[in-house]
Amino acid sequence: MPRRRRDPEPVARVFGEAVRSRREKRGWTLEQLGERMDRPDGKYLGELERGYHSPTLTTAKQIADALETSLSSLVEDL
């Protein structure tokens, strides 16, 4: 697993906020999103939503697919 940053990274935080917003609109927990991605580790996703992890492009696409949204919609505010 990637090492956690000491402070949130601004771009990662904006991406994470977009993920959290869409996840919460669906009423899903971090674990439910993780299960849809075949990655049931809610801790990683929680840290990603807070900007402590920058996902790879592959992981970002998996998140978008699990949320049934486009990747471009998750990065449009970057």
Helices and strands as residue ranges (DSSP letters): H 10-26, H 30-36, H 42-49, H 57-66, H 71-75
